[in-house]
Amino acid sequence: NCNNLTTITGLNLSKQAKNKYYSPEYNSNTFASKCNKLENIEFVGEIAMEMGTATDLVGRKGTGVDRCSALTKESLMNMLNALKDYSSSSETRVVKMSPTNVSKLTSEDLAIATNKGWTIVAS
């Protein structure tokens, strides 16, 4: 239970871990689904998750922090900069963010993700 968790350091999403939070039978929103007070995330390595994000995005691959609207801009930038470059791939990769988090970012910030082949979805 992470209802009161505010900080995660050393989060490595470069490979699918063999646990319930990152395995293919769970979507990538699960790792932070109850972390609505989460403000700080420090990623280690590239974010290269390869699983669906939610039923509305079936068939796409990606990651999501859409339930973590308290994230700082620094954490959001850390995430965008850590995204693996899939710009040469034909598959759509998605980052789900709350509208609150998207509003914290400039168009130049969002371009970091799109230039790497990721689509930002506010949900």
Secondary structure as UniProt FT lines:
FT   TURN            3..4
FT   STRAND          7..11
FT   TURN            20..22
FT   TURN            24..25
FT   HELIX           28..32
FT   TURN            33..34
FT   TURN            36..37
FT   STRAND          40..43
FT   HELIX           55..57
FT   TURN            58..59
FT   STRAND          61..65
FT   TURN            66..67
FT   TURN            69..70
FT   HELIX           73..82
FT   TURN            87..88
FT   STRAND          93..97
FT   HELIX           99..103
FT   HELIX           107..114
FT   TURN            115..117
FT   STRAND          118..122
//
